[in-house]
Amino acid sequence: MLHSALINVMVKAARRAGRSLKRDLGEIENLQVSLKGPANFVSAADRRAEEILYEELTRARPGYGFIGEEGGSRAGADKTNTWIVDPLDGTTNFLHGIPQFAISIALEREGVLTAAVIYNPANDELYVAERGKGAFLNDQRLRVAARRRLDDSVIACGLPHIGRGDLELARRELAEMMGRVAGLRRFGAASLDLAFVAAGRLDGYWERNLSPWDMAAGILLVREAGGTATGLTGNDDALATGHIVCGNEAIHGALVKILTPLA
């Protein structure tokens, strides 16, 4: 299908960075890795992918700001447009050779998410969305799942690990959810969890303590697929709070009702 010039720029950047990541995935044992924090590694592949994305995006749209996981915020002359980029979401999966990782690119224009691309180079799945124009997976239109009951639903979540997150809160949330849903899943890449909700593969998803680059593109995908994506209270901004819950209107509401009292 025909995409806008903006989406074409983003797709070109994602595919180029994806080729680099796919090569590195094939030689995972040779990666030079530096320790960034407990159980949280950043690889040479991650840094290289971000530089590829920065180069491609700034060449096509000079002056746009750029916020990346590795390089931080880079101001541009154009203060109304900012790229929000995760060059390798699912780093731990990647470093273990698990093909559940993605490049995530969003454009925020005057504070509004305008365009999104999420690309998993391991299986060549390309998700795109543009505000008001719908969400797509490899040119197939996406809609969130229609299930309205939690006991029919498969829900994804995040899980804290060593040195990060509130383990006791997570235990309370999991204990409450396990008795209410058809299945819980933890895949390890927030952008793809959101993309799976947009595609109807998952009925809902929640996670705490994320960064904007983890979820900006996925939020737009979910919304353009007819879903709802907010912070955990149901009416707050996930990008501002770092906590997200999403699904169709009914599932989103049911998750919010469970999660809000537990915090």
Summary of the structure (lengths in Angstrom):
residues: 263
radius of gyration: 17.5
end to end distance: 43.9
largest distance: 51.6
contacts: 963
relative contact order: 0.13
helix: 39%
strand: 30%
